Amino acid sequence: MIAAVLRGPRALALTTVPTPSPGPADAVVRVKAAGLCGTDYRIWTGERPVQYPRVMGHEFVGTVAAVGADVRHLAVGQTVAVEPNYSCGTCPLCREGNRNLCLSRVAVGIDVDGGFAEQATVPARCCWPAPAGLADERLLLAEPLAVVVRAVGRAAPEEGETAAVLGLGSLGLLAVQTLRARGVRVLAVARSTRRLGLARELGAEAVALSGADDDTAAARAFSGREGVDLVIETAGTALAVEQATNLCRPGGRVVLTGLPHEPTSLNFFWVVRRELRIIGSMIYQDEFPEAIRLLATGAVRVERIIIAHDCGLIINPDGVRNQVEGNVLQSLSRALKEEVLFDETRIKSVDWLTYPILTFSEVPAVEVVLIDRPDQPPLGAGEPASITTAPAVANAIFDATGARLRQVPFTPQRVLAALAHLTH
């Protein structure tokens, strides 16, 4: 089968690997869609070390291709969401019910091979069957939504309380909706006005830009008192931890879900003085069923959060250079109504407001071949670059680049190639 194999920092290659077979308690999942998140990016850069070679991908869904001899609750062909973390089951933490804190916990796509492949093997207990009619792209949000469901549950919100969600990436936007589903009034706080508008669309009653004293004043005005009852922090920065405590009223609760990689300067004098409860929330325990229920009922909407559209992006291994690349990225982002950040020479970062998805379905597509133009620097390597995308975005790309188009089939192999070449 084909897999995108990481052989070292920033060394991702599309290659053939053995097709997996299940152990007695395992299931082989034929991957239909895989999500990309900041963890994947840090693994690719080497910031988060893994044992190489490694097939990344810890957020994926698919159909059951095979099961082990001891598996009774799954059937071949069943659509499942994969819970990509599993514990030892025998240590004191696991026996106490804290399996998410198990020191021997295994993370799929990090400690063992994951979902950036045509098939993946996982313990069968990590496969959660999907209800009929739930689209793959929606089901794919079950994993991050389970993280949010646990965080909200840790805050123990009561109907009518006020909450602030700090940070409006994918987790923050899911948190806004999860809180609203529990009858909580929500103030959304972020650095980007664009994110604030989307938060309003998804149910936030009020919004505020973070920084200075604006967000603190907004929290007091929104709650009608010294601050909101609870804060769900999803930004994952040291500054956000301090901001979260400023938004909360005395006696309130602050739940931290982000993972800051730098020390915080939080003044614990005020934590004690105001009797704030600061609560950590680590992934999930038994929240997958509730996450899937919220997705199936429509209580949590994901269409404005994800960016999928059955399209991938393929760039030649030598990279598209200078303004040609900029034109392509601008065109693609306009057509998808999302924003891709770039500099003049290569992709700089991905705005994690959106939830990028690699889809593994075979659908019609258009290959856009970029040709050198007199007013553009050469592409380099003497080869045309190409991208593969859904027909809906082809015209915008053509207008911006002067590319010529031709029809090609869209296959799982092309999607995996998209990942490999995007991060080359």
Secondary structure, 3 states (H helix, E strand, C coil): CEEEEEEECCEEEEEECCCCCCCCCEEEEEEEEEECCHHHHHHHHCCCCCCCCEECCCCEEEEEEEECCCCCCCCCCCEEEECCEECCCCCHHHHCCCHHHCCCCEEECCCECCCCECEEEEEHHHEEECCCCCCHHHHCCHHHHHHHHHHHHHHCCCCCCEEEEECCCHHHHHHHHHHHHCCCEEEEEECCHHHHHHHHHCCCCEEEECCCCHHHHHHHHHHCCCCEEEEEECCCCHHHHHHHHHHEEEEEEEEECCCCCCCCCCCHHHHHHCCCEEEECCCCCCCHHHHHHHHHHCCCCCCCCEECCCCCCCCCCCCCCHHHHHHHHHHHHHHCCCCCEECCCCEEECCCCCEEEEECCCCEEEEEEECCCCCCCCCCCCCCEEEEECHHHHHHHHHHHCCEEEEEECCHHHHHHHHHHHCC
